[in-house]
Protein backbone atom coordinates (compact mmCIF):
# COMPACT_ATOMS: atom_id res chain seq x y z
CA UNK A 1 0.00 0.00 0.00
CA UNK A 2 2.78 2.42 0.93
CA UNK A 3 4.67 1.52 -2.24
CA UNK A 4 1.65 2.39 -4.36
CA UNK A 5 1.11 5.65 -2.48
CA UNK A 6 4.82 6.42 -2.82
CA UNK A 7 4.35 6.51 -6.59
CA UNK A 8 1.02 8.35 -6.72
CA UNK A 9 -2.07 9.29 -4.71
CA UNK A 10 -4.87 6.73 -4.84
CA UNK A 11 -8.39 6.03 -3.65
CA UNK A 12 -9.25 3.10 -1.39
CA UNK A 13 -10.87 1.43 -4.38
CA UNK A 14 -7.75 1.79 -6.50
CA UNK A 15 -5.67 0.33 -3.68
CA UNK A 16 -8.09 -2.56 -3.23
CA UNK A 17 -7.90 -3.31 -6.96
CA UNK A 18 -4.10 -3.36 -6.83
CA UNK A 19 -3.73 -5.44 -3.65
CA UNK A 20 -4.88 -8.89 -2.56
CA UNK A 21 -6.94 -7.31 0.23
CA UNK A 22 -10.69 -6.81 0.34
CA UNK A 23 -11.95 -3.23 0.40
CA UNK A 24 -12.89 -3.33 4.11
CA UNK A 25 -9.33 -4.42 4.91
CA UNK A 26 -7.88 -1.64 2.78
CA UNK A 27 -10.10 0.87 4.59
CA UNK A 28 -8.91 -0.42 7.98
CA UNK A 29 -5.27 -0.22 6.89
CA UNK A 30 -5.77 3.31 5.59
CA UNK A 31 -7.40 4.36 8.85
CA UNK A 32 -4.42 3.04 10.84
CA UNK A 33 -1.96 4.73 8.47
CA UNK A 34 -3.92 7.98 8.70
CA UNK A 35 -4.05 7.83 12.51
CA UNK A 36 -0.30 7.15 12.57
CA UNK A 37 0.26 10.23 10.39
CA UNK A 38 1.75 8.25 7.51
CA UNK A 39 -0.92 9.22 4.97
CA UNK A 40 -3.08 12.26 4.33
CA UNK A 41 -6.58 12.14 2.89
CA UNK A 42 -8.44 14.78 0.90
CA UNK A 43 -12.00 14.77 -0.35
CA UNK A 44 -12.67 15.24 -4.08
CA UNK A 45 -16.39 15.09 -4.72
CA UNK A 46 -17.42 11.59 -3.58
CA UNK A 47 -13.87 10.23 -3.53
CA UNK A 48 -11.24 10.23 -0.82
CA UNK A 49 -7.73 10.52 -2.20
CA UNK A 50 -4.92 9.14 -0.05
CA UNK A 51 -1.39 10.53 -0.26
CA UNK A 52 1.79 9.31 1.41
CA UNK A 53 3.43 11.68 3.91
CA UNK A 54 7.15 11.04 3.24
CA UNK A 55 8.24 13.25 6.13
CA UNK A 56 6.48 10.86 8.52
CA UNK A 57 8.53 7.99 7.09
CA UNK A 58 11.69 9.96 7.81
CA UNK A 59 10.58 10.11 11.45
CA UNK A 60 10.03 6.34 11.47
CA UNK A 61 13.44 5.80 9.88
CA UNK A 62 15.12 7.95 12.53
CA UNK A 63 13.30 6.05 15.29
CA UNK A 64 14.43 2.72 13.81
CA UNK A 65 18.06 3.84 13.58
CA UNK A 66 18.88 2.80 17.18
CA UNK A 67 17.46 -0.63 16.51
CA UNK A 68 19.49 -0.97 13.31
CA UNK A 69 22.68 -0.26 15.28
CA UNK A 70 21.69 -2.79 17.94
CA UNK A 71 20.92 -5.51 15.41
CA UNK A 72 23.99 -4.78 13.31
CA UNK A 73 26.19 -5.20 16.40
CA UNK A 74 24.46 -8.48 17.24
CA UNK A 75 24.73 -9.76 13.68
CA UNK A 76 28.43 -8.81 13.60
CA UNK A 77 28.95 -10.78 16.83
CA UNK A 78 27.07 -13.76 15.36
CA UNK A 79 29.25 -13.61 12.24
CA UNK A 80 32.38 -13.62 14.44
CA UNK A 81 31.14 -16.66 16.39
CA UNK A 82 30.31 -18.54 13.20
CA UNK A 83 33.78 -17.79 11.82
CA UNK A 84 35.38 -19.04 15.07
CA UNK A 85 33.31 -22.21 14.87
CA UNK A 86 34.47 -22.88 11.31
CA UNK A 87 38.13 -22.39 12.31
CA UNK A 88 37.72 -24.74 15.27
CA UNK A 89 36.33 -27.52 13.03
CA UNK A 90 39.31 -27.40 10.66
C-alpha positions as CSV (number, residue, x, y, z in Angstrom):
1,X,0.0,0.0,0.0
2,X,2.8,2.4,0.9
3,X,4.7,1.5,-2.2
4,X,1.7,2.4,-4.4
5,X,1.1,5.6,-2.5
6,X,4.8,6.4,-2.8
7,X,4.3,6.5,-6.6
8,X,1.0,8.3,-6.7
9,X,-2.1,9.3,-4.7
10,X,-4.9,6.7,-4.8
11,X,-8.4,6.0,-3.7
12,X,-9.2,3.1,-1.4
13,X,-10.9,1.4,-4.4
14,X,-7.7,1.8,-6.5
15,X,-5.7,0.3,-3.7
16,X,-8.1,-2.6,-3.2
17,X,-7.9,-3.3,-7.0
18,X,-4.1,-3.4,-6.8
19,X,-3.7,-5.4,-3.7
20,X,-4.9,-8.9,-2.6
21,X,-6.9,-7.3,0.2
22,X,-10.7,-6.8,0.3
23,X,-11.9,-3.2,0.4
24,X,-12.9,-3.3,4.1
25,X,-9.3,-4.4,4.9
26,X,-7.9,-1.6,2.8
27,X,-10.1,0.9,4.6
28,X,-8.9,-0.4,8.0
29,X,-5.3,-0.2,6.9
30,X,-5.8,3.3,5.6
31,X,-7.4,4.4,8.9
32,X,-4.4,3.0,10.8
33,X,-2.0,4.7,8.5
34,X,-3.9,8.0,8.7
35,X,-4.1,7.8,12.5
36,X,-0.3,7.1,12.6
37,X,0.3,10.2,10.4
38,X,1.7,8.3,7.5
39,X,-0.9,9.2,5.0
40,X,-3.1,12.3,4.3
41,X,-6.6,12.1,2.9
42,X,-8.4,14.8,0.9
43,X,-12.0,14.8,-0.4
44,X,-12.7,15.2,-4.1
45,X,-16.4,15.1,-4.7
46,X,-17.4,11.6,-3.6
47,X,-13.9,10.2,-3.5
48,X,-11.2,10.2,-0.8
49,X,-7.7,10.5,-2.2
50,X,-4.9,9.1,0.0
51,X,-1.4,10.5,-0.3
52,X,1.8,9.3,1.4
53,X,3.4,11.7,3.9
54,X,7.1,11.0,3.2
55,X,8.2,13.2,6.1
56,X,6.5,10.9,8.5
57,X,8.5,8.0,7.1
58,X,11.7,10.0,7.8
59,X,10.6,10.1,11.5
60,X,10.0,6.3,11.5
61,X,13.4,5.8,9.9
62,X,15.1,7.9,12.5
63,X,13.3,6.0,15.3
64,X,14.4,2.7,13.8
65,X,18.1,3.8,13.6
66,X,18.9,2.8,17.2
67,X,17.5,-0.6,16.5
68,X,19.5,-1.0,13.3
69,X,22.7,-0.3,15.3
70,X,21.7,-2.8,17.9
71,X,20.9,-5.5,15.4
72,X,24.0,-4.8,13.3
73,X,26.2,-5.2,16.4
74,X,24.5,-8.5,17.2
75,X,24.7,-9.8,13.7
76,X,28.4,-8.8,13.6
77,X,29.0,-10.8,16.8
78,X,27.1,-13.8,15.4
79,X,29.2,-13.6,12.2
80,X,32.4,-13.6,14.4
81,X,31.1,-16.7,16.4
82,X,30.3,-18.5,13.2
83,X,33.8,-17.8,11.8
84,X,35.4,-19.0,15.1
85,X,33.3,-22.2,14.9
86,X,34.5,-22.9,11.3
87,X,38.1,-22.4,12.3
88,X,37.7,-24.7,15.3
89,X,36.3,-27.5,13.0
90,X,39.3,-27.4,10.7
